[in-house]
Amino acid sequence: MARIAEDSDFDALKRLVDDHDGWTLELAKSDTQVYTRPVPGCNFNMVKIHTEFGDVTADTLFDVLHDPDYRKVWDSHMLASHEIGVLNVNNDVGYYAMSCPPPLKPRDFVLQRSWLDTGPQGEQMLLSRSVPHKNFPPKKGYVRAMSYITGFVLQTNGNSKTGCLLKYVAHCDPQGTLPPWLVNKVTHTLGPRMVKDLKKAALGYVAWKQQQPHLRKPWRFPEEINGPRISIEDCLDETTRPIPIPRLLPQTPTTSSSAPTANGRVATGKVTPRGAVTPVTPISQSPSVSSLNNTAASSPVVISASTSNINNKKEETKPERRWLPRREKSEAKLNLNGTSNGAVSKKEAKEAKKALKAASKDDSEVKEKKKDKEGGLKKRRSLLSLKF
C-alpha cells in the first residue's frame, strides 16, 4: 500500500547507497561503479550505481528526473507515462509503461514517487516504489512489474562547481516467465546504459526547457501543481483493504407481545412450527364468559389436556393422541372438545360426532384395503415359492 515517505525513509536510502557491505563490484570504469547484492527471499539481485557527471549540476539532473514532458523526449523505452494524482506536495502517483526486447511482452508500473530537497549545498533525493491503484489494474498486453525500491541521491561535487555525484539503487521484479539468472546477468549491463542516456538528456535539458511554452516545475514550486488530488485509500491493495463485516441479523423475527398475526393469533416473539403443541395457560376456577372469550382470543387453539365448557359444565378432556390419522378426524375432535367461544349447541355437537364417526370409518376402510393388499402380496409370494 502507499504511504507518505518520512525523513527516516530518506535516511535509510542514504545508508543503502553509501554502505558497501555485502555488495559485489561487477563493473568499474573511470567514473562509474556497478554493484549487486542478493536479497534474502527473492531471486532477483539489487543493483547499485555510483557515477559522476562533471558538467551537469545536481539541480539540472533533479529536474530531468522529474519532468514528465521531457521524459518523452529522451526515454526511448517509454511507451506511456502520465500522472494519476497527487498525494501532497512531495508525493505523487503515476503510470509508466516500457517496451522490452522481442519476444518479451512490455512491462508497466504504477509508482509512488517521494522527493526531498535539502537545499543548494545539500542533497536531493528521489524515492519510488510500486503501489496498487483502484483505477489502474493490470491490463491485457502488458505484464505488471514490481519495483520494490528505486532511489536517486544527488550530491554536489566539491571538486567541481558544475558537476554532481549520482548514486542510484534499484530492486525490481519484472514478473512473467523470465529466468532469474538472465535478469541478474542483464541488470548490471543495463545500468551503465541508463546512466549514459541520463547524462545525455541532462546536457540538453536547459535548452529544451527554454523552448517550451511554459516553464512549470511543480516539484520545486507547489503552487504550480495542477494534477488531481487523490487519497491513500485509492492505493490500497485488496488484501490490505479493510473489509466491512456485515451485521448478523436474528433469524427469528421479534415482534411485540400484543401484535396479532394474519391468522388472528398473537405473536409472542417466537416462531411456533406448524403442528406443534403449545401449552395453554390454565383457566381460573370460576371464569366468566368475557374472560373465556379473552382467553380464546389471546392463545392459540390446540388439542391438549385442557378444560372446556359444554352446557355450562366443566369437564376434563382426554389427553391428545400422539398420532392423528386424518385431518378431518382431528378437526372433528377439535369441534367436539373445545371452540373459541367456549360453548357449543347440541346440534353442533351431534354433527361433530357424525364427522368423527365418518373419519373413523374412512380410517377402517383404509386399514382393510391395506390388509387386503398385504394378503394378496403374501399369496403371490407363496405361489412363486411352489416347486413343480
C-alpha positions in Angstrom: 0.0 0.0 0.0 1.0 3.6 -0.5 2.2 5.8 2.4 3.8 9.2 2.7 7.6 9.0 2.9 9.2 10.3 6.1 12.7 11.5 6.9 13.6 8.1 8.2 12.9 6.6 4.7 15.4 9.1 3.1 17.9 8.4 5.8 17.6 4.7 5.0 18.1 5.4 1.3 21.4 7.3 2.0 22.7 4.4 4.2 21.8 2.0 1.4 23.7 3.8 -1.3 26.8 4.6 0.8 27.3 1.3 2.6 29.1 -1.4 0.5 29.0 -4.3 3.0 27.6 -7.4 1.3 27.8 -5.8 -2.2 29.8 -7.2 -5.1 31.5 -4.9 -7.5 30.5 -6.1 -11.0 31.8 -3.2 -13.2 34.3 -0.4 -12.6 35.2 2.3 -15.0 36.9 5.7 -14.6 33.7 7.4 -13.3 31.2 4.6 -12.9 30.9 1.6 -10.5 28.2 -1.0 -10.6 27.4 -3.2 -7.5 25.0 -6.1 -7.0 23.7 -7.8 -3.9 21.4 -10.8 -3.3 18.2 -10.2 -1.4 17.0 -12.9 1.1 13.7 -14.4 -0.1 14.0 -13.1 -3.6 15.6 -14.5 -6.8 16.5 -11.1 -8.2 19.5 -9.1 -7.1 19.6 -5.5 -6.0 21.8 -3.2 -8.2 23.6 0.0 -7.2 25.5 2.5 -9.3 27.8 5.3 -8.4 28.8 7.8 -11.2 30.0 11.3 -11.6 28.7 14.0 -14.0 31.4 16.6 -14.5 29.3 19.1 -16.5 25.8 18.6 -15.1 24.6 20.3 -11.9 22.5 18.4 -9.3 19.6 20.9 -9.9 19.5 20.1 -13.6 19.7 16.4 -13.0 16.9 16.6 -10.4 14.7 18.4 -13.0 15.4 15.8 -15.7 14.3 13.0 -13.4 11.1 14.8 -12.5 9.9 16.5 -15.8 7.3 14.2 -17.4 7.2 16.1 -20.7 11.0 15.8 -21.2 10.9 12.1 -20.3 9.0 11.6 -23.6 12.0 13.1 -25.4 14.9 11.2 -24.1 13.5 7.8 -22.8 13.4 5.6 -25.9 11.9 2.6 -24.0 8.9 4.5 -22.7 5.5 3.5 -24.3 3.2 5.6 -22.0 3.5 7.8 -19.0 1.0 10.0 -17.2 0.3 11.3 -13.8 -2.5 9.6 -11.8 -2.7 12.1 -9.0 -1.1 14.0 -6.2 -1.0 12.8 -2.5 0.7 16.0 -1.3 3.4 18.5 -2.4 6.1 15.9 -2.1 4.3 12.7 -3.1 2.5 11.7 -6.3 1.4 8.5 -8.1 2.0 7.9 -11.8 1.7 5.2 -14.5 4.7 4.1 -16.6 4.9 1.5 -19.4 8.1 0.4 -21.2 9.0 -1.8 -24.1 11.1 -4.9 -23.9 13.1 -6.8 -26.5 11.0 -9.2 -28.5 9.6 -11.7 -27.9 9.0 -10.4 -24.4 5.8 -8.5 -23.5 6.1 -4.9 -22.5 6.1 -4.1 -18.8 4.1 -1.4 -16.9 4.3 0.0 -13.4 2.1 2.1 -11.0 4.6 4.0 -9.0 4.5 6.4 -6.0 7.3 9.0 -6.0 8.6 10.8 -3.0 11.2 13.5 -3.1 13.2 15.7 -0.7 15.4 18.7 -1.5 17.7 19.7 1.4 19.0 23.0 -0.2 21.6 24.2 -2.7 24.5 22.8 -0.8 22.8 19.7 0.4 21.3 16.6 -1.2 18.4 16.0 -3.4 16.7 12.6 -3.2 14.0 10.8 -5.1 12.4 7.6 -3.9 9.8 5.5 -5.8 8.2 2.1 -5.4 5.2 0.2 -6.8 1.7 0.7 -5.3 -1.7 -0.6 -6.4 -4.4 1.8 -7.6 -8.1 1.0 -7.9 -8.4 2.7 -11.4 -5.2 1.1 -12.9 -5.4 -2.7 -12.6 -3.2 -4.9 -14.7 -4.3 -4.7 -18.4 -4.2 -7.0 -21.3 -1.0 -6.9 -23.4 1.3 -5.8 -20.5 3.0 -7.6 -17.6 2.6 -5.7 -14.4 6.1 -5.5 -13.0 7.1 -4.7 -9.4 9.5 -2.1 -8.2 10.4 -2.7 -4.5 12.7 0.3 -4.4 14.2 2.8 -6.9 16.2 5.6 -5.4 18.4 8.5 -6.5 20.7 10.6 -4.3 22.2 13.7 -6.0 25.1 15.5 -4.3 27.1 18.5 -5.5 30.6 17.6 -6.4 33.0 19.5 -4.1 35.8 19.2 -6.7 33.8 20.7 -9.5 31.4 23.7 -9.4 29.4 22.5 -12.3 29.4 18.7 -11.6 27.5 16.3 -9.3 27.6 12.8 -8.0 24.7 10.4 -8.8 24.1 7.4 -6.5 21.4 5.0 -7.8 19.9 1.9 -6.3 17.1 -0.4 -7.6 15.4 -3.7 -6.8 12.8 -4.8 -9.3 11.0 -7.9 -10.2 10.0 -7.9 -14.0 7.4 -10.7 -13.3 6.4 -13.0 -16.1 8.4 -16.1 -17.0 11.9 -14.6 -17.2 14.5 -16.8 -15.5 16.2 -15.0 -12.6 19.7 -15.9 -13.8 19.1 -14.0 -17.0 17.7 -11.0 -15.3 20.6 -10.8 -12.9 23.1 -11.1 -15.7 21.5 -8.3 -17.7 20.9 -6.0 -14.7 24.5 -4.8 -14.3 24.9 -4.2 -18.0 21.7 -2.1 -18.4 22.7 0.2 -15.5 25.6 1.8 -17.3 23.4 2.3 -20.4 20.8 4.0 -18.4 23.4 6.3 -16.8 24.7 7.2 -20.3 21.2 8.1 -21.6 20.5 10.1 -18.5 23.7 12.2 -18.8 23.0 12.9 -22.5 19.4 14.0 -21.6 20.7 16.3 -18.8 23.1 18.1 -21.1 20.2 19.1 -23.4 17.6 19.9 -20.8 18.2 23.6 -20.3 18.0 24.4 -24.0 14.9 22.3 -24.4 13.1 23.8 -21.4 13.6 27.3 -22.7 11.8 26.5 -25.9 8.7 25.3 -24.1 5.6 27.5 -23.8 5.7 27.1 -20.1 8.4 26.8 -17.5 6.4 24.9 -14.9 8.3 23.0 -12.2 5.7 21.8 -9.7 8.2 19.5 -8.0 10.0 22.8 -6.9 7.1 25.2 -6.7 4.0 23.6 -5.1 1.7 26.5 -6.3 2.1 25.2 -9.8 0.6 21.8 -9.1 -2.5 21.2 -11.2 -2.8 17.5 -11.0 -5.9 15.8 -9.4 -5.7 15.2 -5.7 -6.0 11.5 -4.6 -6.2 9.7 -1.3 -4.2 7.0 0.2 -7.4 4.9 0.3 -7.2 4.8 -3.6 -3.9 3.0 -3.3 -4.8 0.1 -1.1 -4.3 -3.5 -2.1 -7.4 -5.8 -1.9 -5.5 -7.9 0.6 -4.9 -4.9 2.9 -8.1 -3.0 2.3 -10.5 -3.2 5.4 -13.5 -5.4 4.6 -16.7 -4.3 6.2 -18.2 -7.0 8.4 -21.9 -7.4 7.8 -24.1 -7.2 10.8 -25.7 -10.5 11.7 -29.4 -10.2 11.9 -31.5 -12.6 14.1 -33.0 -15.5 12.1 -36.3 -15.4 14.1 -38.5 -12.3 13.9 -39.0 -10.4 17.1 -42.5 -8.9 17.5 -44.4 -7.2 20.2 -46.3 -9.4 22.6 -49.6 -7.8 21.7 -49.3 -7.7 17.9 -51.8 -10.1 16.2 -50.7 -12.1 13.2 -52.6 -12.8 9.9 -54.4 -15.8 11.3 -55.7 -14.0 14.3 -53.1 -15.4 16.8 -50.9 -13.3 18.9 -47.2 -13.3 18.2 -45.1 -13.9 21.3 -41.7 -13.2 19.8 -41.0 -16.9 19.0 -41.9 -18.8 15.8 -44.0 -21.9 16.6 -43.7 -24.7 13.9 -46.9 -25.8 12.3 -48.4 -28.8 14.1 -46.5 -28.2 17.3 -48.4 -28.4 20.6 -48.3 -25.2 22.7 -49.2 -25.3 26.4 -52.2 -23.3 27.3 -52.4 -21.2 30.5 -54.8 -22.8 32.9 -58.1 -21.1 33.4 -59.1 -19.9 36.9 -61.7 -22.0 38.8 -64.6 -19.6 38.2 -64.2 -17.9 34.9 -66.8 -15.6 33.4 -67.9 -15.6 29.8 -65.9 -12.5 28.9 -62.7 -14.0 30.4 -63.2 -17.1 28.4 -63.6 -15.1 25.2 -60.4 -13.1 26.0 -58.5 -16.3 26.7 -59.6 -17.8 23.4 -58.6 -14.7 21.5 -55.2 -14.4 23.2 -53.9 -18.0 22.9 -53.8 -20.5 20.0 -56.4 -23.2 19.8 -54.7 -26.6 20.3 -55.6 -30.2 21.1 -54.4 -30.7 24.7 -55.5 -31.8 28.1 -57.4 -28.6 28.9 -60.8 -27.6 30.2 -63.8 -26.6 28.1 -67.3 -25.5 29.0 -70.1 -27.6 27.4 -73.7 -26.9 28.5 -72.2 -24.9 31.4 -70.5 -28.0 32.8 -66.7 -28.2 33.3 -65.2 -31.4 32.2 -61.7 -32.7 31.5 -60.9 -33.7 28.0 -58.9 -36.8 27.1 -55.2 -36.4 26.6 -54.2 -35.8 23.0 -53.3 -38.6 20.7 -49.7 -38.8 19.6 -50.8 -39.7 16.0 -53.8 -38.2 14.3 -54.6 -40.5 11.3 -56.6 -37.9 9.4 -57.0 -34.2 9.4 -60.8 -34.4 9.3 -60.7 -36.6 12.4 -58.6 -34.1 14.3 -60.8 -31.2 13.2 -64.0 -33.1 14.3 -62.4 -33.8 17.7 -61.5 -30.1 18.0 -65.0 -29.1 17.3 -66.3 -31.6 19.8 -63.9 -30.8 22.7 -63.5 -27.1 22.5 -64.2 -24.0 20.5 -63.1 -20.4 20.6 -66.4 -19.4 22.2 -66.1 -21.9 25.0 -69.6 -23.4 24.4 -71.4 -25.5 21.6 -75.0 -26.4 21.0 -76.4 -29.9 21.0 -76.9 -29.8 17.2 -73.3 -28.8 16.6 -72.0 -31.5 19.0 -74.2 -34.1 17.2 -72.8 -33.1 13.8 -69.3 -33.2 15.2 -69.9 -36.8 16.4 -71.1 -37.8 12.9 -68.0 -36.3 11.3 -65.8 -38.1 13.8 -67.6 -41.4 13.1 -67.2 -40.9 9.4 -63.5 -40.2 9.8 -63.1 -43.3 11.8 -64.9 -45.3 9.2 -62.6 -44.0 6.5 -59.7 -45.0 8.6 -61.0 -48.5 9.0 -61.6 -48.8 5.2 -58.1 -47.7 4.6 -56.8 -50.3 7.0 -58.9 -53.0 5.4 -57.6 -52.2 2.0 -54.1 -52.2 3.2 -54.7 -55.6 4.9 -56.2 -57.0 1.7 -53.2 -55.7 -0.3 -50.7 -57.2 2.1 -52.6 -60.5 2.0 -52.6 -60.6 -1.8 -48.9 -59.9 -1.8 -48.3 -62.8 0.6 -50.4 -65.0 -1.6 -48.4 -64.2 -4.7 -45.1 -64.8 -2.9 -46.4 -68.2 -1.8 -47.3 -69.1 -5.4 -43.8 -68.1 -6.6 -42.3 -70.4 -4.0 -44.0 -73.5 -5.3 -41.9 -76.2 -6.8 -43.1 -78.0 -9.9 
